[in-house]
Amino acid sequence: MNQSILFSDTQLWDKDKQAVFFSAQCSGALIQCLIRKKELESIAGYSLNDEQQILEAFSMLRFDVEELTEQLIEDEAFNEQGMVEVVS
């Protein structure tokens, strides 16, 4: 785990985008991150049906999601909006 990348404990489900948004801080810069529901389901290995279940799965899988996110940040794999979108 890269100690220079810190993650906040916040997470927000966006129903329209079907994604959980969260943030990381690297070298003082705030980086917005997201993982789409289908990707979270792939990591979890089961379907997620509502907001509560999605956020619970995100919390349970946070360590795995953060590891994937760290690698993307280190690779500077930002999307067009300057965000990191987690894909495994």
Secondary structure, DSSP 8 states (H G I E B T S, - for coil): --TTEEE-S--EEETTTTEEEEEEEETTEEEEEEEEHHHHHHHHTS---SHHHHHHHHHHTHHHHHHHHHHHHHTT---TTS-EE---
